[in-house]
Amino acid sequence: MNQSFVTANGKPVATRLPCSIEEFLVAQELLPRSVVVEHNGEAVAPSEFSRRQLHAGDRLEIVKIVAGG
């Protein structure tokens, strides 16, 4: 594995690549079930998080789901 960067919410984040979206989220201390993810402009279903691989230069938008009432 190599240390590389992906862009998450507009900021470069160093990470070990290749890795899955799920592995990236866990490394960022985010619960995969508590976020919505867009990968290179495409919405990703939570069921795909463990299969979708990240590569250097990829862009992620990660939005936390907040319950409210």
MMTF fields as JSON, N, C-alpha, C and O atoms, coordinates in Angstrom:
{
  "mmtfVersion": "1.0.0",
  "mmtfProducer": "UNKNOWN",
  "numBonds": 275,
  "numAtoms": 276,
  "numGroups": 69,
  "numChains": 1,
  "numModels": 1,
  "chainsPerModel": [1],
  "groupsPerChain": [69],
  "chainIdList": ["A"],
  "bondAtomList": [4, 2, 8, 6, 12, 10, 16, 14, 20, 18, 24, 22, 28, 26, 32, 30, 36, 34, 40, 38, 44, 42, 48, 46, 52, 50, 56, 54, 60, 58, 64, 62, 68, 66, 72, 70, 76, 74, 80, 78, 84, 82, 88, 86, 92, 90, 96, 94, 100, 98, 104, 102, 108, 106, 112, 110, 116, 114, 120, 118, 124, 122, 128, 126, 132, 130, 136, 134, 140, 138, 144, 142, 148, 146, 152, 150, 156, 154, 160, 158, 164, 162, 168, 166, 172, 170, 176, 174, 180, 178, 184, 182, 188, 186, 192, 190, 196, 194, 200, 198, 204, 202, 208, 206, 212, 210, 216, 214, 220, 218, 224, 222, 228, 226, 232, 230, 236, 234, 240, 238, 244, 242, 248, 246, 252, 250, 256, 254, 260, 258, 264, 262, 268, 266, 272, 270],
  "bondOrderList": [1, 1, 1, 1, 1, 1, 1, 1, 1, 1, 1, 1, 1, 1, 1, 1, 1, 1, 1, 1, 1, 1, 1, 1, 1, 1, 1, 1, 1, 1, 1, 1, 1, 1, 1, 1, 1, 1, 1, 1, 1, 1, 1, 1, 1, 1, 1, 1, 1, 1, 1, 1, 1, 1, 1, 1, 1, 1, 1, 1, 1, 1, 1, 1, 1, 1, 1, 1],
  "groupList": [{"groupName": "MET", "atomNameList": ["N", "CA", "C", "O"], "elementList": ["N", "C", "C", "O"], "formalChargeList": [0, 0, 0, 0], "bondAtomList": [1, 0, 2, 1, 3, 2], "bondOrderList": [1, 1, 2], "singleLetterCode": "M", "chemCompType": "L-PEPTIDE LINKING"}, {"groupName": "ASN", "atomNameList": ["N", "CA", "C", "O"], "elementList": ["N", "C", "C", "O"], "formalChargeList": [0, 0, 0, 0], "bondAtomList": [1, 0, 2, 1, 3, 2], "bondOrderList": [1, 1, 2], "singleLetterCode": "N", "chemCompType": "L-PEPTIDE LINKING"}, {"groupName": "GLN", "atomNameList": ["N", "CA", "C", "O"], "elementList": ["N", "C", "C", "O"], "formalChargeList": [0, 0, 0, 0], "bondAtomList": [1, 0, 2, 1, 3, 2], "bondOrderList": [1, 1, 2], "singleLetterCode": "Q", "chemCompType": "L-PEPTIDE LINKING"}, {"groupName": "SER", "atomNameList": ["N", "CA", "C", "O"], "elementList": ["N", "C", "C", "O"], "formalChargeList": [0, 0, 0, 0], "bondAtomList": [1, 0, 2, 1, 3, 2], "bondOrderList": [1, 1, 2], "singleLetterCode": "S", "chemCompType": "L-PEPTIDE LINKING"}, {"groupName": "PHE", "atomNameList": ["N", "CA", "C", "O"], "elementList": ["N", "C", "C", "O"], "formalChargeList": [0, 0, 0, 0], "bondAtomList": [1, 0, 2, 1, 3, 2], "bondOrderList": [1, 1, 2], "singleLetterCode": "F", "chemCompType": "L-PEPTIDE LINKING"}, {"groupName": "VAL", "atomNameList": ["N", "CA", "C", "O"], "elementList": ["N", "C", "C", "O"], "formalChargeList": [0, 0, 0, 0], "bondAtomList": [1, 0, 2, 1, 3, 2], "bondOrderList": [1, 1, 2], "singleLetterCode": "V", "chemCompType": "L-PEPTIDE LINKING"}, {"groupName": "THR", "atomNameList": ["N", "CA", "C", "O"], "elementList": ["N", "C", "C", "O"], "formalChargeList": [0, 0, 0, 0], "bondAtomList": [1, 0, 2, 1, 3, 2], "bondOrderList": [1, 1, 2], "singleLetterCode": "T", "chemCompType": "L-PEPTIDE LINKING"}, {"groupName": "ALA", "atomNameList": ["N", "CA", "C", "O"], "elementList": ["N", "C", "C", "O"], "formalChargeList": [0, 0, 0, 0], "bondAtomList": [1, 0, 2, 1, 3, 2], "bondOrderList": [1, 1, 2], "singleLetterCode": "A", "chemCompType": "L-PEPTIDE LINKING"}, {"groupName": "GLY", "atomNameList": ["N", "CA", "C", "O"], "elementList": ["N", "C", "C", "O"], "formalChargeList": [0, 0, 0, 0], "bondAtomList": [1, 0, 2, 1, 3, 2], "bondOrderList": [1, 1, 2], "singleLetterCode": "G", "chemCompType": "PEPTIDE LINKING"}, {"groupName": "LYS", "atomNameList": ["N", "CA", "C", "O"], "elementList": ["N", "C", "C", "O"], "formalChargeList": [0, 0, 0, 0], "bondAtomList": [1, 0, 2, 1, 3, 2], "bondOrderList": [1, 1, 2], "singleLetterCode": "K", "chemCompType": "L-PEPTIDE LINKING"}, {"groupName": "PRO", "atomNameList": ["N", "CA", "C", "O"], "elementList": ["N", "C", "C", "O"], "formalChargeList": [0, 0, 0, 0], "bondAtomList": [1, 0, 2, 1, 3, 2], "bondOrderList": [1, 1, 2], "singleLetterCode": "P", "chemCompType": "L-PEPTIDE LINKING"}, {"groupName": "ARG", "atomNameList": ["N", "CA", "C", "O"], "elementList": ["N", "C", "C", "O"], "formalChargeList": [0, 0, 0, 0], "bondAtomList": [1, 0, 2, 1, 3, 2], "bondOrderList": [1, 1, 2], "singleLetterCode": "R", "chemCompType": "L-PEPTIDE LINKING"}, {"groupName": "LEU", "atomNameList": ["N", "CA", "C", "O"], "elementList": ["N", "C", "C", "O"], "formalChargeList": [0, 0, 0, 0], "bondAtomList": [1, 0, 2, 1, 3, 2], "bondOrderList": [1, 1, 2], "singleLetterCode": "L", "chemCompType": "L-PEPTIDE LINKING"}, {"groupName": "CYS", "atomNameList": ["N", "CA", "C", "O"], "elementList": ["N", "C", "C", "O"], "formalChargeList": [0, 0, 0, 0], "bondAtomList": [1, 0, 2, 1, 3, 2], "bondOrderList": [1, 1, 2], "singleLetterCode": "C", "chemCompType": "L-PEPTIDE LINKING"}, {"groupName": "ILE", "atomNameList": ["N", "CA", "C", "O"], "elementList": ["N", "C", "C", "O"], "formalChargeList": [0, 0, 0, 0], "bondAtomList": [1, 0, 2, 1, 3, 2], "bondOrderList": [1, 1, 2], "singleLetterCode": "I", "chemCompType": "L-PEPTIDE LINKING"}, {"groupName": "GLU", "atomNameList": ["N", "CA", "C", "O"], "elementList": ["N", "C", "C", "O"], "formalChargeList": [0, 0, 0, 0], "bondAtomList": [1, 0, 2, 1, 3, 2], "bondOrderList": [1, 1, 2], "singleLetterCode": "E", "chemCompType": "L-PEPTIDE LINKING"}, {"groupName": "HIS", "atomNameList": ["N", "CA", "C", "O"], "elementList": ["N", "C", "C", "O"], "formalChargeList": [0, 0, 0, 0], "bondAtomList": [1, 0, 2, 1, 3, 2], "bondOrderList": [1, 1, 2], "singleLetterCode": "H", "chemCompType": "L-PEPTIDE LINKING"}, {"groupName": "ASP", "atomNameList": ["N", "CA", "C", "O"], "elementList": ["N", "C", "C", "O"], "formalChargeList": [0, 0, 0, 0], "bondAtomList": [1, 0, 2, 1, 3, 2], "bondOrderList": [1, 1, 2], "singleLetterCode": "D", "chemCompType": "L-PEPTIDE LINKING"}],
  "groupTypeList": [0, 1, 2, 3, 4, 5, 6, 7, 1, 8, 9, 10, 5, 7, 6, 11, 12, 10, 13, 3, 14, 15, 15, 4, 12, 5, 7, 2, 15, 12, 12, 10, 11, 3, 5, 5, 5, 15, 16, 1, 8, 15, 7, 5, 7, 10, 3, 15, 4, 3, 11, 11, 2, 12, 16, 7, 8, 17, 11, 12, 15, 14, 5, 9, 14, 5, 7, 8, 8],
  "groupIdList": [1, 2, 3, 4, 5, 6, 7, 8, 9, 10, 11, 12, 13, 14, 15, 16, 17, 18, 19, 20, 21, 22, 23, 24, 25, 26, 27, 28, 29, 30, 31, 32, 33, 34, 35, 36, 37, 38, 39, 40, 41, 42, 43, 44, 45, 46, 47, 48, 49, 50, 51, 52, 53, 54, 55, 56, 57, 58, 59, 60, 61, 62, 63, 64, 65, 66, 67, 68, 69],
  "secStructList": [7, 3, 3, 3, 3, 3, 3, 3, 6, 6, 3, 3, 3, 3, 3, 3, 3, 1, 3, 3, 2, 2, 2, 2, 2, 2, 2, 6, 6, 7, 7, 4, 4, 4, 3, 3, 3, 3, 3, 6, 6, 3, 3, 3, 7, 4, 4, 4, 6, 6, 6, 7, 3, 3, 7, 6, 6, 7, 3, 3, 3, 3, 3, 3, 7, 7, 7, 7, 7],
  "xCoordList": [0.836, 0.0, 0.879, 1.938, 0.439, 1.162, 0.365, -0.866, 1.092, 0.439, 0.155, 1.078, -1.087, -1.487, -2.568, -2.911, -3.102, -4.126, -5.407, -5.379, -6.527, -7.825, -8.356, -7.902, -9.309, -9.918, -11.261, -12.142, -11.409, -12.668, -13.238, -12.61, -14.421, -15.089, -14.172, -14.109, -13.458, -12.628, -11.243, -10.487, -10.887, -9.583, -8.791, -9.353, -7.481, -6.679, -6.525, -6.241, -6.715, -6.59, -5.623, -5.835, -4.554, -3.594, -4.224, -4.829, -4.08, -4.623, -3.797, -3.074, -3.906, -3.212, -4.09, -5.25, -3.528, -4.268, -3.592, -2.379, -4.332, -5.776, -6.51, -6.009, -7.71, -8.598, -10.03, -10.283, -10.954, -12.37, -12.893, -12.257, -14.051, -14.688, -14.938, -14.732, -15.381, -15.644, -14.378, -14.423, -13.256, -11.99, -11.587, -11.095, -11.794, -11.466, -12.322, -11.809, -13.623, -14.522, -14.125, -14.088, -13.833, -13.428, -12.129, -11.986, -11.184, -9.915, -10.135, -9.353, -11.219, -11.542, -12.465, -12.979, -12.659, -13.519, -14.964, -15.631, -15.429, -16.82, -17.486, -16.907, -18.701, -19.453, -20.064, -20.819, -19.746, -20.277, -21.797, -22.322, -22.506, -23.977, -24.505, -25.71, -23.607, -24.062, -23.748, -23.875, -23.331, -22.956, -23.536, -23.905, -23.605, -23.935, -22.664, -22.017, -22.302, -21.035, -21.261, -22.031, -20.558, -20.483, -19.02, -18.129, -18.774, -17.41, -17.227, -17.873, -16.337, -16.097, -17.4, -17.598, -18.288, -19.524, -20.673, -21.751, -20.474, -21.513, -21.916, -21.066, -23.222, -23.713, -23.423, -23.585, -22.993, -22.637, -23.583, -23.734, -24.216, -25.098, -24.245, -23.149, -24.742, -23.978, -23.562, -22.517, -24.352, -24.012, -22.765, -22.169, -22.37, -21.199, -19.929, -18.836, -20.049, -18.892, -17.723, -16.569, -18.006, -16.919, -16.289, -15.178, -16.997, -16.502, -15.88, -15.041, -16.275, -15.789, -14.393, -14.202, -13.419, -12.029, -11.694, -12.155, -10.891, -10.398, -9.011, -8.237, -8.714, -7.419, -6.928, -7.72, -5.625, -5.033, -5.753, -6.001, -6.081, -6.735, -8.25, -8.896, -8.842, -10.302, -10.879, -10.219, -12.142, -12.832, -14.043, -14.833, -14.17, -15.305, -16.027, -15.404, -17.325, -18.137, -18.828, -19.521, -18.632, -19.174, -20.073, -19.642, -21.321, -22.292, -22.788, -23.264, -22.673, -23.173, -24.681, -25.259, -25.308, -26.753, -27.049, -26.516, -27.901, -28.248, -29.739, -30.563, -30.074, -31.485, -31.972, -31.245, -33.167, -33.723, -35.22, -35.837, -35.776, -37.214, -37.834, -39.054],
  "yCoordList": [-1.187, 0.0, 1.249, 1.271, 2.267, 3.524, 4.631, 4.627, 5.592, 6.764, 7.724, 8.11, 8.111, 9.029, 9.943, 9.893, 10.78, 11.718, 11.533, 11.273, 11.675, 11.85, 13.177, 13.666, 13.752, 15.002, 14.67, 14.113, 15.02, 14.771, 16.113, 16.84, 16.429, 17.696, 18.885, 19.834, 18.817, 19.925, 20.007, 20.925, 19.064, 19.105, 17.842, 16.747, 17.981, 16.782, 15.98, 16.539, 14.674, 13.789, 12.673, 11.956, 12.535, 11.454, 10.133, 10.045, 9.13, 7.813, 6.74, 7.017, 5.531, 4.406, 3.879, 3.527, 3.828, 3.359, 2.132, 1.988, 1.233, 1.301, 0.921, 0.167, 1.468, 1.095, 1.307, 2.001, 0.709, 0.883, 2.148, 2.7, 2.598, 3.749, 3.425, 4.273, 2.204, 1.808, 1.917, 2.45, 1.42, 1.499, 2.953, 3.302, 3.795, 5.213, 5.864, 6.595, 5.593, 6.183, 5.764, 6.599, 4.498, 3.997, 4.675, 5.042, 4.843, 5.507, 6.96, 7.52, 7.576, 8.958, 9.028, 10.091, 7.882, 7.765, 8.16, 8.8, 7.754, 7.958, 6.595, 5.656, 6.495, 5.246, 5.194, 6.09, 4.153, 4.078, 4.199, 4.686, 3.762, 3.848, 5.227, 5.469, 6.139, 7.466, 8.554, 9.741, 8.155, 9.149, 8.824, 7.686, 9.866, 9.739, 10.127, 11.115, 9.347, 9.578, 9.756, 9.029, 10.753, 10.952, 10.742, 11.373, 9.865, 9.51, 9.965, 9.447, 10.941, 11.497, 11.91, 11.655, 12.555, 13.081, 12.107, 12.469, 10.877, 9.851, 9.403, 9.031, 9.439, 8.963, 7.473, 6.716, 7.059, 5.649, 5.073, 5.636, 3.95, 3.274, 2.688, 2.189, 2.745, 2.17, 0.718, 0.291, -0.031, -1.429, -1.552, -2.626, -0.463, -0.474, 0.0, -0.136, 0.551, 1.139, 0.167, 0.57, -1.106, -2.069, -2.527, -3.058, -2.322, -2.774, -1.662, -1.934, -0.421, 0.7, 1.113, 1.526, 0.996, 1.3, 2.759, 3.342, 3.333, 4.694, 4.658, 3.727, 5.686, 5.823, 7.255, 8.16, 7.452, 8.778, 9.8, 9.553, 10.937, 12.005, 11.935, 12.859, 10.86, 10.764, 11.861, 12.37, 12.212, 13.237, 12.617, 11.899, 12.905, 12.445, 13.636, 14.608, 13.55, 14.465, 13.575, 12.623, 13.893, 13.061, 13.946, 14.977, 13.528, 14.279, 13.387, 12.277, 13.884, 13.126, 13.224, 14.291, 12.097, 12.046, 12.399, 11.782, 13.395, 13.823, 13.617, 14.123, 12.863, 12.65, 13.851, 14.403, 14.236, 15.384, 15.269, 14.355, 16.202, 16.136, 17.462, 17.557],
  "zCoordList": [0.0, 0.0, 0.0, 0.627, -0.695, -0.757, -0.098, -0.116, 0.491, 1.065, -0.083, -0.8, -0.268, -1.321, -0.779, 0.402, -1.659, -1.244, -2.046, -3.249, -1.35, -1.991, -1.462, -0.427, -2.168, -1.719, -1.097, -1.751, 0.182, 0.89, 1.339, 2.109, 0.854, 1.174, 0.897, 1.679, -0.239, -0.678, -0.064, -0.381, 0.815, 1.475, 1.167, 1.169, 0.899, 0.672, 1.964, 3.023, 1.863, 3.016, 2.639, 1.661, 3.431, 3.191, 3.623, 4.691, 2.804, 3.126, 2.44, 1.483, 2.928, 2.304, 1.173, 1.387, -0.022, -1.182, -1.754, -1.607, -2.407, -2.581, -1.3, -0.467, -1.176, -0.072, -0.53, -1.515, 0.184, -0.152, 0.512, 1.41, 0.064, 0.706, 2.176, 3.044, 2.453, 3.838, 4.686, 5.794, 4.181, 4.92, 5.152, 6.225, 4.149, 4.283, 5.374, 6.221, 5.345, 6.343, 7.758, 8.662, 7.953, 9.269, 9.711, 10.878, 8.786, 9.104, 9.516, 10.284, 8.994, 9.35, 10.576, 10.924, 11.212, 12.397, 12.111, 12.925, 10.916, 10.53, 10.409, 9.862, 10.92, 10.787, 9.389, 9.011, 8.617, 7.251, 7.167, 6.166, 8.201, 8.165, 8.525, 8.455, 8.913, 9.342, 8.325, 8.627, 7.103, 6.101, 4.729, 4.436, 3.896, 2.484, 1.739, 2.086, 0.708, 0.011, -1.487, -2.115, -2.036, -3.47, -3.856, -3.287, -4.811, -5.245, -6.688, -7.599, -6.887, -8.227, -8.913, -10.1, -8.141, -8.7, -8.78, -9.25, -8.334, -8.406, -7.006, -6.197, -6.724, -5.427, -5.3, -6.257, -4.114, -3.876, -2.822, -1.738, -3.152, -2.197, -1.075, -1.327, 0.163, 1.279, 1.05, 1.542, 0.321, 0.046, -0.836, -0.916, -1.497, -2.366, -1.655, -2.205, -0.448, 0.245, 0.361, 0.215, 0.622, 0.829, -0.492, -0.5, -1.608, -2.913, -3.747, -4.606, -3.508, -4.32, -3.859, -2.715, -4.768, -4.434, -4.712, -5.693, -3.835, -4.007, -4.63, -4.409, -5.409, -6.059, -5.859, -5.598, -5.983, -5.798, -6.676, -7.856, -6.093, -6.836, -6.855, -7.349, -6.328, -6.285, -5.4, -4.494, -5.691, -4.912, -4.209, -4.822, -2.933, -2.142, -1.543, -1.115, -1.518, -0.717, 0.3, -0.059, 1.575, 2.656, 3.512, 4.027, 3.654, 4.447, 5.571, 5.331, 6.812, 7.945, 8.005, 7.8, 8.289, 8.465, 9.915, 10.837, 10.106, 11.459, 11.666, 10.904, 12.713, 13.042, 13.835, 14.661, 13.584, 14.303, 14.4, 13.855, 15.096, 15.226, 15.489, 15.623]
}
